[in-house]
Amino acid sequence: MSAAVDGPFVPTLEVTITTGAFDSSWSNCERISSYVARAVSHNRRDPLLHYNLLSSALNEILELAFRAHAPGASISCSVLRKDAVDRIVLSVPGNDELSGTYRKLVGEAARGDSAERLASEIKAGAPPSAGLSLMELAANYKAQFRLEIGAGQRISLVTDLALDDEA
């Protein structure tokens, strides 16, 4: 596991899938997000609400991976927990171009005016995109993002979400 999963966060689940299997169907994003969210939401204050919110957020993150990854052996998605915060670590094969793309997406989503920019984009009729997905998570879920580039240019998108009221 990457440095993103070390420290005070406790690993709860990790799913690894070959890029070929993952790329075979867009619906894999929803299937994986539903499976993972159901598996890690059982002991939350409101398991059904947590499942719904986490599944939606995971789906957006997995759709980013579906749209943007380099050829490689596998894509992995880990969920970790510290108190009421869930950390999602999406790791995809990368290259210089994708590293730049992910840096730009994370930088845009991390700006403080994500809710206003998201509303503006929606009003303007912007088509769905990876940038809008991360902006939506930042605006509506108060997601915090970090990017790590590891050995072999493996890209890890680290997303922290506080989905329970006690966070």
JOZI-V153087 format. One record per residue. OMEGA is omega in whole degrees, -180 to 180 (NA if undefined). Layout:
<<OMEGA> <OMEGA>>
This chain:
<<-178> <177> <-179> <-178> <178> <176> <-171> <179> <-179> <178> <177> <-179> <174> <178> <177> <-179> <178> <180> <179> <179> <-180> <-177> <-174> <-179> <176> <-177> <176> <179> <-179> <-179> <-179> <-179> <179> <180> <-177> <-178> <179> <-177> <-175> <-176> <-172> <-175> <176> <-178> <176> <-173> <-178> <177> <180> <178> <-178> <-179> <-179> <179> <179> <-180> <179> <180> <179> <-179> <178> <177> <174> <178> <180> <-179> <-168> <169> <178> <174> <-180> <-173> <-172> <172> <177> <178> <179> <173> <179> <-178> <170> <-177> <-177> <-178> <173> <176> <176> <177> <177> <-178> <-177> <173> <-176> <174> <-177> <-178> <180> <177> <177> <179> <180> <178> <-180> <180> <-180> <179> <178> <-178> <-177> <179> <-175> <-176> <-174> <-180> <180> <180> <178> <179> <179> <180> <-180> <178> <-179> <178> <-180> <178> <177> <-180> <177> <179> <178> <180> <179> <178> <178> <178> <178> <-176> <-172> <-177> <-176> <180> <174> <-174> <173> <-179> <175> <174> <-175> <180> <-180> <-179> <177> <-177> <175> <174> <-178> <-178> <175> <-179> <173> <-173> <179> <-179> <-175> <-179> <NA>>
